[in-house]
């Protein structure tokens, strides 16, 4: 007996539907099926059958109709327990149920089979307002599965253009179908047709709904316009799957079965046993079952020279793979873990957490949804994952180990795998050595391996020292390659490029590249990306042990010289992670001049690229090194970088303490130019914290200190900062004069952008809109010409606020959205708070109260976290206005906003102003 709700509500025996006793019994059956296997109360059934005014006998009629339904079902062959009275209602237990079948097919990724369960609109023929919402949800669920099905098929290269054209015609305002049609056309080389499909979709939305396409469809249009290949496929972050993976059939079956049953999997075993290879290989085989993506993070639980990845950083990496920008991440492990569980809920994802160190590291990373499959690897057995299938990997059985050697070397095994202790990593190294020595026989290699006695303590297997494979690999190198291998073992960074390796070894770049490539061919190095080289963690340990302090000290000195000299923007981007490690190593080794100079050179590049955690780490090390040097100029410069790091990270109170320490140093040194700069930064921090009288005092003192110095840029910065505070306090004529002075003094084009934008905003507050828009538009244009993203975002915010003052919210929203997009990429919480507030104000002016509320809440969360008082007050006021527009109470928000404004000495008038 089959029950159906995905189409007409029916109970069928064979090809024949049962005849029900009228529409009331049909409604009861529908309600019971929607609550299948759960108690559906009589009161709900009354609501379903009689929309508003049930008769006095309603409960008795429900019981009679339900009892009659049970008799009909039992008479047609159903069991007595198919429909039972329980507690306040009834439970229907359908054995074959189209909705359950549909969901089971979906969970297995069998989308076409799932869609075949449908026979029309959900609950068709049942005219019940109470059930209409659930029917609509089911229809929406079907459409979402259609989208997933077509997404997967298009990604697999199948032609679905005709089907999608029909769907777009049937659902003209469903942007997902328009996007899939664009992808399908683009995949077939029909770029023009794909772009035309977008234009048609946009025309429909604009002409009939008065809205533009959403950002996802616009982004797809831009990517197709640039003719980017393969756009829209599910994102896969899994590492490369080796083509000659051998053995582990039983383990792969256990892992795959557990994943498909919804159980997490934990792989453990000794180093080099192949945990990561197995996890990656199995994950690639399972990838099609997880259309929303496959994520991978190395937790560095046992990576030499690296601390285990903190859970907060691991969550940042995982959320980044889900396209959550760093600027949107909350602080603290618990809040990030909550966001991770929210973002993964209901999504069909496969997550591989490699190289876990401990249960404490792992627990915050566990997803909360059964739709997310989890595979964890680690050297230790981990009890952090309840209900997990635990698979402990031993070394390969003899037959599989020999097969792996044969696959990797191209020659039959003759005892080499056994001499490597059947450890996969050692087998691959031995096979690589044989491949590159065609004059050797397998017996020759076996003989040489058998004579080796070097040991790595953790790689003893069944009485054999598989570390002999590492020692033999090293001993077979010539002197130059041996030296490069040893010195690379002392590299403090996570990987190395050719120029750095050349400096380390004291050779030319051409020679360094040749040596690196030879080590790569010998499987003593790996290449994570083009031009970058790194060790496997076990071999790194061997290399470190092989190097002497006497040899490595001058080599590391050359490496530090190389990093101190720096490079262009691209160089800093590639070397970012290494610069943090190198700066710390220089400090720990007592190379203080190198440490502070590397920090000094690196800080601005880290700020520009939005890597604010690394900026703070480098700046702190720079300060510690500078204090040991003791030179006042060095100390004040390093404190300037640390103040900047705190500022950019939104840690304003710590930034203030650092700024004041710097001010004390520069005043003691008598450096008036440095004093003016320090006063400017301290004043800005006071302004962010809502201490406006103090900010003005510091700016005035800074202007006095700047007199007589040949530093017009610092003077201009002081004037523009002063203008900002004067504008906030409503001293608009003074703010205008200060802004004009700043613009006049500027020489640097980037700084001119910032001063001009502020000038435009002050003009707008004075009601001089034509002048204001000319100035702010020019600032935006200049920033774009310079490729100055920070300046563009700054100018866009001021232009947005000017548009809001002129009651032009449509344009304001467009510019605010652009600013938010830039600032998310730059990971800049201070400006993002301002942009989000402006966007929220624009949305409210356009009647979009829900969107406004979301933007102001984002601004409030960020402002509270970083201590930006003015924007916190503005966000509270915006939330209050949005809640009023939604018909909700907002007294608490307005009261809090007034208290914030009063504490800053500001009028409560901003509660009713647009900005």
C-alpha positions in Angstrom: 0.0 0.0 0.0 1.5 3.3 -1.1 0.6 6.7 0.3 1.1 9.9 -1.7 1.1 13.6 -1.0 3.5 14.7 -3.8 0.6 15.3 -6.2 -3.0 14.3 -5.4 -3.4 13.0 -1.9 -3.9 9.2 -2.3 -3.6 5.8 -0.8 -3.0 3.3 -3.6 -3.1 -0.5 -3.8 -1.3 -1.4 -7.0 -2.4 1.0 -9.8 -5.7 1.8 -8.1 -6.3 4.7 -5.7 -8.6 4.0 -2.7 -11.9 5.9 -2.8 -12.1 8.2 0.2 -15.3 9.3 1.9 -15.3 12.9 0.6 -13.1 16.0 0.9 -13.1 16.0 4.7 -11.6 12.6 5.0 -9.1 13.6 2.2 -8.0 16.6 4.3 -7.6 14.3 7.4 -5.4 11.9 5.4 -3.3 14.7 4.1 -2.7 16.1 7.6 -1.9 12.7 9.0 0.6 12.0 6.2 2.3 15.4 6.7 2.8 14.3 10.3 3.5 10.7 9.5 4.8 8.6 12.4 4.0 11.4 14.8 0.9 12.2 16.9 -1.3 14.7 15.0 -3.7 16.2 17.5 -7.5 16.2 17.0 -7.5 20.0 17.4 -5.2 20.3 14.4 -7.4 18.0 12.4 -10.4 20.2 13.3 -8.5 23.2 12.0 -7.6 21.4 8.8 -11.2 20.2 8.1 -13.1 23.3 9.1 -11.1 26.5 8.2 -12.6 28.8 10.8 -16.0 27.9 12.4 -16.1 24.2 13.3 -19.4 22.8 14.5 -20.1 21.8 18.1 -19.7 18.2 17.0 -16.4 18.7 15.3 -14.3 16.5 17.6 -16.8 13.6 17.3 -16.9 13.9 13.6 -13.1 13.9 13.4 -12.9 10.7 15.4 -15.7 9.1 13.3 -14.0 10.1 10.0 -10.6 8.8 11.2 -12.0 5.5 12.4 -13.7 5.0 9.1 -10.4 5.8 7.3 -8.7 3.1 9.4 -11.4 0.6 8.5 -10.9 1.3 4.8 -7.1 0.9 5.0 -7.3 -2.3 7.0 -9.9 -3.7 4.6 -7.4 -3.1 1.7 -4.6 -5.1 3.4 -2.9 -2.6 5.8 -2.0 -3.8 9.3 -4.0 -2.9 12.3 -1.3 -0.5 13.5 -1.4 1.6 10.3 -3.6 4.2 12.1 -3.9 4.4 15.8 -5.4 6.7 18.4 -2.6 7.9 20.7 -2.8 10.6 23.4 -4.4 13.8 22.1 -4.7 12.6 18.5 -3.8 9.9 15.9 -0.7 8.5 14.3 -0.5 7.2 10.7 2.4 4.8 9.9 2.7 4.5 6.2 5.1 1.7 5.1 5.5 3.1 1.6 5.3 6.9 1.4 6.3 9.0 -1.5 7.5 11.9 0.6 9.8 9.6 2.6 11.1 8.0 -0.6 11.7 11.4 -2.1 13.8 12.5 0.9 15.8 9.2 1.0 16.7 9.6 -2.7 17.7 13.2 -2.1 20.0 12.2 0.8 21.7 9.7 -1.5 22.1 12.3 -4.2 19.7 10.4 -6.5 17.9 13.5 -7.7 16.2 12.2 -10.8 14.8 9.3 -8.8 13.7 11.7 -6.2 11.9 13.9 -8.7 10.2 10.8 -10.2 8.3 10.5 -6.9 6.2 13.6 -7.8 2.9 13.4 -9.7 1.8 17.0 -9.6 1.7 19.9 -7.2 1.9 18.8 -3.5 -1.6 18.1 -2.0 -3.2 18.9 -5.3 -7.0 18.7 -5.0 -7.0 19.4 -1.2 -8.4 22.8 -0.7 -7.3 23.6 2.9 -5.9 27.0 3.8 -4.3 25.4 6.9 -2.3 23.0 4.8 -1.6 25.4 2.0 1.6 26.7 3.6 3.0 23.1 4.0 2.1 22.3 0.4 3.9 25.4 -0.8 7.0 24.3 1.3 6.9 20.9 -0.4 6.7 22.5 -3.8 9.6 24.8 -3.0 11.5 21.7 -1.8 10.9 20.0 -5.1 12.2 23.1 -7.0 15.3 23.2 -4.8 16.0 19.6 -5.7 15.4 20.4 -9.3 18.1 23.1 -9.0 20.5 20.7 -7.3 19.9 18.0 -9.9 20.5 20.3 -12.8 23.5 21.9 -11.1 25.1 18.5 -10.7 24.2 17.4 -14.3 25.5 20.7 -15.8 28.7 20.3 -13.8 29.0 16.8 -15.2 28.8 18.3 -18.8 25.3 17.2 -19.6 23.1 19.2 -21.9 20.1 20.6 -20.0 19.3 23.7 -22.0 15.9 22.7 -23.3 14.7 21.6 -19.9 16.0 24.8 -18.3 14.3 27.0 -20.9 11.0 25.4 -20.0 11.6 25.9 -16.3 12.5 29.6 -16.8 9.3 30.1 -18.8 7.3 28.4 -16.0 9.2 30.2 -13.2 10.2 33.5 -14.7 11.2 35.2 -11.4 13.3 32.2 -10.0 16.8 33.5 -10.5 18.4 30.1 -9.8 16.9 28.7 -13.0 18.0 31.7 -15.0 21.5 31.2 -13.6 21.5 27.5 -14.4 20.4 28.2 -17.9 23.2 30.7 -18.3 25.7 28.1 -17.1 24.3 25.4 -19.4 24.5 27.7 -22.4 28.0 28.9 -21.5 29.2 25.3 -21.0 28.2 24.6 -24.6 30.2 27.6 -25.9 27.1 29.8 -26.3 28.5 32.8 -24.4 26.3 35.3 -26.3 23.1 33.3 -25.6 24.1 33.0 -21.9 24.5 36.7 -21.6 21.2 37.2 -23.4 19.5 34.9 -20.9 20.7 37.2 -18.2 19.5 40.3 -20.0 16.1 38.7 -20.4 15.9 37.7 -16.7 16.9 41.2 -15.7 14.3 42.8 -17.9 11.6 40.6 -16.4 12.6 41.5 -12.9 13.0 45.2 -13.6 9.8 45.6 -15.6 7.5 43.4 -13.6 8.9 43.6 -10.1 11.0 46.8 -10.1 14.1 45.0 -8.8 17.5 44.1 -10.2 18.9 40.6 -10.2 20.5 39.4 -7.0 24.3 39.5 -6.4 24.7 35.8 -7.2 23.2 36.1 -10.7 25.1 39.4 -11.3 28.3 37.7 -10.3 27.6 34.8 -12.7 26.9 37.3 -15.5 30.3 39.0 -14.8 32.1 35.7 -14.8 30.5 34.6 -18.1 31.2 38.0 -19.5 34.9 37.4 -18.7 34.4 33.9 -20.2 35.7 32.1 -17.1 35.6 28.3 -17.7 33.9 25.9 -15.3 32.2 28.6 -13.2 29.4 27.3 -10.9 30.7 23.8 -10.2 30.6 22.7 -6.6 33.7 23.9 -4.8 36.2 21.2 -3.9 39.1 21.9 -1.6 40.4 18.3 -1.4 44.1 17.8 -2.2 45.3 15.9 -5.2 44.4 12.2 -5.3 47.4 10.1 -6.3 46.7 8.0 -9.4 48.5 5.0 -8.1 46.8 4.7 -4.8 47.0 1.0 -3.8 45.3 -1.3 -1.4 43.2 -0.4 1.7 40.0 -1.8 0.0 38.6 -3.0 3.3 39.2 0.4 5.0 37.7 2.3 2.1 34.6 0.2 2.3 34.3 0.7 6.0 34.8 4.5 5.6 32.4 4.8 2.7 29.7 2.7 4.4 30.0 4.8 7.6 29.7 8.1 5.7 26.7 7.0 3.8 25.0 5.9 7.0 25.6 9.4 8.4 28.4 8.4 10.9 31.6 10.5 11.3 34.9 8.6 10.6 38.1 8.9 12.6 41.3 7.5 11.0 44.2 7.1 13.3 47.7 5.5 13.0 51.4 6.1 13.1 53.1 8.8 11.1 53.6 8.0 7.4 51.0 5.1 7.4 48.9 6.8 4.8 46.0 8.4 6.8 45.8 11.5 4.7 46.2 9.6 1.4 43.3 7.2 2.4 41.1 10.1 3.6 41.7 12.1 0.4 41.3 9.1 -1.9 38.0 8.0 -0.3 36.7 11.6 -0.2 37.3 12.0 -3.9 35.3 8.8 -4.5 32.5 10.1 -2.3 32.5 13.6 -3.7 29.5 13.1 -6.0 27.3 12.3 -2.9 28.0 15.8 -1.5 27.0 18.3 -4.1 27.4 21.3 -1.9 31.1 20.8 -1.7 34.1 19.1 -0.1 36.1 20.9 2.4 39.6 20.2 3.7 41.7 21.7 6.5 45.2 20.6 7.7 45.1 21.0 11.5 48.9 20.7 11.8 48.6 18.5 14.8 52.1 17.0 14.1 53.7 19.4 11.7 57.4 20.1 12.6 58.0 23.7 13.5 54.3 24.6 13.6 52.0 24.7 16.5 48.7 22.9 16.1 46.2 25.1 14.3 44.0 26.8 17.0 40.3 25.9 16.7 39.5 29.6 16.0 41.9 29.7 13.0 40.6 26.3 11.8 37.0 27.6 11.9 38.2 30.7 9.9 39.6 28.4 7.2 36.4 26.2 7.1 34.1 29.2 7.0 36.3 30.8 4.3 35.8 27.7 2.1 32.1 28.4 2.6 32.7 32.0 1.3 32.3 33.6 4.7 34.6 36.6 4.6 37.0 37.2 7.5 35.3 40.5 8.3 32.1 38.7 9.0 33.6 36.2 11.5 32.7 36.7 15.1 35.4 36.7 17.8 35.9 33.7 20.0 35.8 30.0 19.4 32.3 29.4 20.7 30.7 32.1 18.4 32.6 30.9 15.4 31.7 27.3 16.1 28.0 28.4 16.3 28.3 30.2 12.9 30.0 27.1 11.5 27.1 24.9 12.6 24.6 27.4 11.3 26.3 27.7 7.9 26.5 23.9 7.4 23.1 23.0 8.7 21.1 21.1 6.0 23.9 21.3 3.5 25.3 18.3 1.8 29.0 18.7 2.6 32.0 16.4 3.1 34.5 17.7 5.5 38.0 16.3 6.0 39.9 17.5 9.0 43.5 16.2 8.6 46.2 15.8 11.1 44.2 16.5 14.3 46.2 17.0 17.5 43.7 16.5 20.3 40.1 16.2 21.2 40.2 19.8 22.5 41.3 21.1 19.1 38.6 19.0 17.3 35.5 19.5 19.4 34.6 23.1 18.2 35.0 22.0 14.6 32.3 19.3 14.7 29.3 20.2 12.5 25.8 20.0 14.0 23.9 18.7 11.0 23.5 15.0 9.9 23.8 16.1 6.3 27.5 17.0 6.9 29.9 14.0 6.6 33.0 14.2 8.6 36.4 12.4 8.2 39.1 13.1 10.7 42.7 11.9 10.7 45.2 12.0 13.5 48.2 10.1 14.9 46.4 9.6 18.2 43.1 7.9 18.9 40.5 10.7 19.4 37.4 10.3 21.5 36.0 13.7 20.6 33.5 12.5 18.0 30.6 10.6 19.6 29.3 7.8 17.5 32.2 7.9 15.1 33.4 4.9 13.2 37.0 4.5 14.4 39.5 3.0 11.8 43.0 2.4 13.0 45.4 2.0 10.1 48.3 -0.4 10.4 51.1 -0.7 8.0 50.1 -2.3 4.7 49.8 -6.1 4.4 52.7 -7.7 2.6 50.8 -8.1 -0.7 49.5 -4.5 -0.8 52.9 -3.1 0.2 54.6 -5.0 -2.6 51.8 -3.8 -5.0 52.4 -0.2 -3.9 56.1 -0.5 -4.5 55.5 -2.0 -8.0 53.0 0.8 -8.9 55.2 3.6 -7.7 58.5 2.3 -9.1 57.3 0.5 -12.2 59.3 -2.7 -11.2 58.3 -5.8 -9.3 59.1 -5.9 -5.6 61.9 -8.0 -4.4 61.8 -7.4 -0.6 62.1 -3.6 -0.7 58.6 -3.0 0.7 59.3 -5.3 3.7 62.6 -3.5 4.3 60.6 -0.2 4.4 58.4 -1.8 7.1 55.5 -1.8 4.7 55.1 1.9 5.6 53.6 3.7 2.5 55.7 6.9 2.8 59.0 5.0 3.1 57.9 2.7 0.2 57.3 5.7 -2.1 60.6 7.3 -1.3 62.5 4.1 -2.0 60.5 3.6 -5.3 61.3 7.2 -6.4 65.0 6.6 -5.8 64.9 3.4 -7.9 63.0 5.2 -10.7 65.8 7.7 -11.1 68.5 5.1 -11.1 67.8 2.8 -14.0 71.2 1.0 -13.6 70.1 -0.2 -10.2 68.2 -3.5 -9.8 65.5 -3.9 -7.2 67.9 -6.3 -5.5 70.6 -3.6 -5.3 68.1 -1.2 -3.6 67.1 -4.0 -1.2 70.7 -4.7 -0.3 71.4 -1.0 0.3 68.3 -0.6 2.5 69.2 -3.6 4.5 72.6 -2.1 5.4 71.2 1.1 6.9 70.9 1.7 10.6 69.8 5.3 11.1 66.6 5.5 13.1 63.6 7.8 13.8 62.1 6.7 17.1 58.5 6.9 16.0 59.0 4.8 12.9 59.9 1.4 14.3 57.7 -1.3 12.8 58.1 -5.0 13.6 61.7 -4.7 14.5 62.6 -2.8 11.3 63.7 0.8 11.1 61.9 2.3 8.2 63.8 5.6 8.7 66.6 3.8 6.9 64.7 4.8 3.7 65.1 8.5 4.7 68.8 8.0 5.5 69.5 6.2 2.3 67.7 8.9 0.3 69.9 11.5 1.9 73.1 9.5 1.6 72.6 8.9 -2.1 72.5 12.7 -2.8 75.7 14.5 -3.8 77.3 17.0 -1.5 75.4 20.0 -2.9 72.0 18.4 -2.6 72.8 17.0 0.8 73.7 20.5 2.0 70.5 22.0 0.5 68.5 19.2 2.2 70.1 19.9 5.6 69.7 23.6 5.4 66.0 23.4 4.3 65.5 21.5 7.5 66.3 24.7 9.5 64.0 26.9 7.4 61.6 28.5 10.0 58.9 29.0 7.4 56.2 26.5 6.2 57.5 26.4 2.7 60.2 28.1 0.6 60.6 29.6 -2.8 63.6 29.6 -5.1 65.1 33.0 -4.2 64.9 32.3 -0.4 66.4 28.8 -1.0 69.2 30.5 -3.0 69.9 32.8 -0.1 69.8 30.0 2.4 72.3 27.9 0.5 74.4 30.8 -0.8 74.0 29.8 -4.4 72.5 31.4 -7.5 68.7 31.1 -8.1 69.3 28.9 -11.1 71.4 26.5 -9.0 68.9 26.6 -6.2 66.0 25.7 -8.5 68.0 22.8 -9.9 68.7 21.4 -6.4 65.1 21.9 -5.3 63.8 20.1 -8.4 66.2 17.2 -7.8 65.0 16.9 -4.2 61.5 17.0 -5.5 62.2 14.2 -8.0 63.7 12.1 -5.1 60.4 12.6 -3.1 62.4 14.4 -0.4 60.4 17.6 -1.1 56.9 18.2 -2.3 55.5 21.1 -4.3 52.3 22.5 -2.8 52.1 25.1 -5.6 54.1 26.2 -8.5 57.5 27.5 -7.4 57.0 26.6 -3.8 58.6 23.7 -2.0 58.0 22.0 1.4 58.8 18.9 3.3 56.6 16.1 4.5 56.6 16.5 8.3 58.6 13.3 8.9 61.3 14.2 6.4 61.5 17.7 7.8 62.3 16.2 11.1 65.1 14.1 9.6 66.5 17.1 7.7 66.5 19.2 10.9 68.4 16.5 12.8 70.9 16.2 10.0 71.9 19.9 10.1 74.5 21.3 12.5 74.2 24.6 14.3 77.7 25.6 13.0 76.5 25.1 9.4 73.0 26.5 9.7 73.8 29.7 11.6 75.4 31.6 8.7 72.8 30.1 6.3 70.0 31.4 8.4 71.7 34.8 8.6 71.6 34.9 4.8 68.0 33.9 4.8 67.1 36.7 7.3 69.0 39.1 5.0 66.8 38.0 2.1 63.6 38.5 4.1 64.8 41.9 5.4 65.3 43.1 1.8 61.7 42.1 0.9 60.1 42.4 -2.5 57.0 43.7 -4.3 53.4 43.3 -3.4 53.2 39.8 -5.0 56.3 38.7 -3.0 54.7 39.7 0.3 51.4 38.0 -0.7 53.2 34.7 -1.4 55.6 34.9 1.6 52.9 36.1 4.1 52.9 33.0 6.4 56.6 32.6 6.3 57.2 36.3 7.2 55.4 35.7 10.5 57.6 32.7 11.3 60.8 34.3 10.1 60.2 37.4 12.2 59.7 35.3 15.3 62.7 33.2 14.5 64.9 36.2 14.1 63.8 37.5 17.5 64.2 34.2 19.2 67.7 33.8 17.7 68.7 37.3 18.9 68.7 38.9 15.4 66.8 41.9 16.7 67.7 44.2 13.8 66.4 41.7 11.3 63.2 41.1 13.4 62.1 44.7 13.7 63.1 45.6 10.1 61.2 42.6 8.6 58.2 43.6 10.8 58.5 47.2 9.6 58.6 46.3 5.9 55.8 43.7 6.2 53.2 45.6 8.3 51.8 47.8 5.5 51.5 44.9 3.1 49.6 42.8 5.6 47.3 45.7 6.4 46.6 46.3 2.7 45.8 42.6 2.1 43.6 42.4 5.1 45.6 39.7 7.0 45.1 41.4 10.3 46.0 38.4 12.6 49.4 38.1 10.9 49.9 41.9 11.1 49.4 41.8 14.9 51.8 38.9 15.3 54.5 40.5 13.3 54.1 44.0 14.9 54.3 42.5 18.4 57.5 40.8 17.6 58.9 44.0 16.0 58.2 45.9 19.2 59.9 43.3 21.4 63.0 43.3 19.1 63.0 47.1 19.0 62.9 47.4 22.8 65.9 45.0 23.0 67.8 47.2 20.5 66.9 50.3 22.6 67.1 52.9 19.9 64.2 55.5 20.4 63.5 55.8 16.6 63.3 52.0 16.2 61.0 51.7 19.2 58.6 54.4 18.1 58.4 53.1 14.6 57.7 49.6 15.8 55.1 51.0 18.3 53.5 52.8 15.3 53.1 49.5 13.5 51.6 47.8 16.6 49.2 50.7 17.1 48.2 50.3 13.4 47.7 46.6 14.0 45.5 47.1 17.0 43.5 49.8 15.0 43.0 47.6 12.0 41.9 44.7 14.2 39.4 46.9 16.0 41.1 46.6 19.3 40.9 50.3 20.1 41.6 50.3 23.8 44.8 48.3 23.3 45.7 50.6 20.4 45.2 53.6 22.6 47.7 52.2 25.2 50.2 51.5 22.5 49.7 55.0 20.9 50.3 56.6 24.3 53.5 54.5 24.8 54.7 55.7 21.4 53.9 59.3 22.2 56.0 59.0 25.4 59.0 57.7 23.4 58.9 60.4 20.7 58.4 63.2 23.2 61.5 62.0 25.1 63.5 61.9 21.9 62.5 65.4 20.8 61.4 64.2 17.3 58.7 66.7 16.5 57.6 65.2 13.2 57.2 61.7 14.8 55.4 63.4 17.7 52.9 65.0 15.3 52.2 61.6 13.7 51.8 59.9 17.1 49.4 62.6 18.2 47.3 62.2 15.1 46.9 58.4 15.7 46.1 58.9 19.4 43.5 61.6 18.5 41.9 59.2 16.0 41.6 56.5 18.6 40.0 59.0 21.0 37.5 59.9 18.3 36.7 56.2 17.7 36.2 55.7 21.4 33.8 58.7 21.5 36.2 61.0 23.4 35.8 64.0 21.2 37.3 66.8 23.4 40.4 64.7 23.9 40.6 64.0 20.2 40.4 67.7 19.4 43.1 68.4 21.9 45.4 65.8 20.5 44.9 67.1 16.9 45.6 70.7 18.0 48.8 69.6 19.8 49.7 67.6 16.7 49.3 70.6 14.4 51.5 72.6 16.8 54.1 69.9 16.8 54.0 69.7 12.9 54.9 73.4 12.6 58.4 73.8 11.4 58.6 70.2 10.1 58.8 69.4 6.5 55.9 66.9 6.6 52.8 68.3 4.9 51.1 64.9 4.7 51.1 64.5 8.5 49.7 68.1 8.8 47.0 67.3 6.2 46.1 64.1 8.1 45.7 66.1 11.3 43.4 68.6 9.6 41.2 65.9 8.0 40.9 64.1 11.3 40.0 67.3 13.0 37.4 68.0 10.3 35.9 64.6 11.0 35.4 65.3 14.7 34.1 68.8 14.0 31.6 67.4 11.6 30.4 64.8 14.2 30.0 67.6 16.7 28.0 69.7 14.3 30.6 72.4 13.9 30.2 72.3 10.1 31.8 75.7 9.2 34.9 74.7 11.1 34.8 71.2 9.6 34.7 72.7 6.1 37.7 75.0 6.8 39.7 72.1 8.2 38.9 69.8 5.3 39.9 72.5 2.7 43.2 73.0 4.5 43.8 69.2 4.3 43.1 69.0 0.6 45.3 71.9 -0.1 48.3 70.3 1.7 48.0 66.9 0.1 50.7 65.7 -2.3 50.2 62.0 -2.2 47.3 61.0 -4.6 46.0 58.3 -2.2 45.8 60.6 0.7 44.2 63.2 -1.5 41.4 60.7 -2.1 40.7 60.5 1.7 40.7 64.2 2.3 38.5 65.0 -0.7 35.9 62.5 0.4 35.6 64.1 3.8 35.4 67.5 2.2 32.5 66.3 0.0 30.6 64.9 3.0 30.9 68.2 4.9 29.6 70.1 1.9 26.6 67.7 1.8 25.9 68.3 5.5 25.8 72.0 4.7 23.3 71.3 2.0 25.6 72.1 -0.9 24.9 68.9 -2.7 26.0 69.7 -6.2 29.5 70.6 -5.0 29.5 67.6 -2.6 28.7 65.0 -5.3 31.3 66.4 -7.7 33.9 66.1 -5.0 33.0 62.6 -3.7 32.5 61.3 -7.2 36.0 62.5 -8.2 37.4 60.8 -5.1 35.8 57.5 -6.1 37.2 57.8 -9.6 40.7 58.7 -8.4 40.7 55.7 -6.0 39.7 53.4 -8.8 42.4 54.7 -11.2 45.0 54.2 -8.4 43.7 50.7 -7.6 43.3 52.0 -4.0 40.6 49.8 -2.6 40.6 51.2 0.9 40.3 54.7 -0.5 37.5 53.7 -2.8 35.6 52.2 0.1 36.2 55.3 2.2 35.0 57.5 -0.6 32.0 55.3 -1.3 30.9 55.6 2.3 31.1 59.4 2.3 29.3 59.5 -1.1 26.6 57.2 0.3 26.0 59.5 3.3 25.9 62.5 1.0 23.2 60.8 -1.1 21.2 59.9 2.0 21.3 63.5 3.1 20.0 64.5 -0.4 17.2 61.9 0.0 18.5 59.7 -2.8 18.4 56.2 -1.2 18.4 54.2 -4.3 21.8 55.4 -5.4 23.0 55.4 -1.8 22.2 51.7 -1.4 24.1 50.8 -4.6 27.2 52.6 -3.4 27.0 51.2 0.1 26.7 47.7 -1.2 29.9 48.3 -3.3 31.7 49.6 -0.2 30.6 46.6 1.9 31.9 44.2 -0.8 35.3 45.9 -0.8 35.6 46.0 2.9 34.7 42.3 3.3 37.6 41.5 1.0 39.9 43.9 2.9 38.8 42.5 6.3 38.4 46.0 7.7 36.0 46.1 10.7 36.1 49.8 11.3 35.0 51.0 7.9 32.7 48.0 7.5 30.7 49.1 10.5 30.2 52.5 8.9 29.3 51.0 5.5 26.8 48.6 7.1 25.1 51.4 9.0 24.8 53.5 5.8 23.4 50.5 3.9 20.9 49.9 6.6 19.7 53.5 6.5 19.4 53.3 2.7 17.3 50.1 2.9 15.0 51.6 5.5 14.4 54.7 3.3 13.5 52.3 0.5 10.9 50.6 2.7 13.1 47.4 3.1 12.9 47.2 6.9 14.0 43.6 7.2 17.1 44.2 5.2 17.8 47.4 7.2 17.5 45.5 10.4 20.0 42.9 9.3 22.6 45.5 8.2 22.3 47.5 11.4 22.6 44.4 13.5 25.9 43.5 11.6 27.1 47.0 12.3 26.1 46.8 16.0 27.9 43.5 16.5 31.1 44.8 14.9 31.0 48.1 16.6 30.5 46.6 20.1 33.3 44.1 19.4 35.8 46.8 18.5 34.5 49.6 20.7 33.5 52.1 18.0 31.1 54.1 20.1 29.5 56.4 17.5 28.7 53.6 15.1 27.3 51.5 17.9 24.9 54.4 18.8 24.0 54.8 15.1 23.4 51.0 14.8 21.1 51.0 17.8 19.1 53.9 16.4 18.9 52.2 13.1 17.7 48.9 14.6 15.1 50.9 16.5 13.8 52.6 13.4 13.7 49.3 11.5 11.8 47.6 14.2 9.2 50.4 14.4 8.8 50.0 10.6 8.1 46.3 11.1 5.5 47.1 13.8 7.7 45.9 16.7 8.6 47.5 20.0 11.9 49.5 19.9 12.0 51.4 23.2 15.1 49.5 24.5 17.1 50.3 21.3 16.2 54.0 21.3 16.9 54.3 25.0 20.4 52.6 24.6 21.1 54.9 21.6 20.3 58.0 23.5 22.5 56.9 26.4 25.4 56.3 24.0 25.0 59.7 22.3 24.7 61.4 25.7 27.9 59.6 27.0 29.8 61.0 24.0 28.4 64.5 24.5 26.3 64.4 21.4 22.7 65.3 20.8 20.1 62.6 20.4 19.0 64.2 17.1 20.8 61.5 15.1 17.9 59.2 16.1 15.8 60.9 13.5 18.5 61.9 11.0 19.4 59.8 8.0 23.0 59.5 9.0 
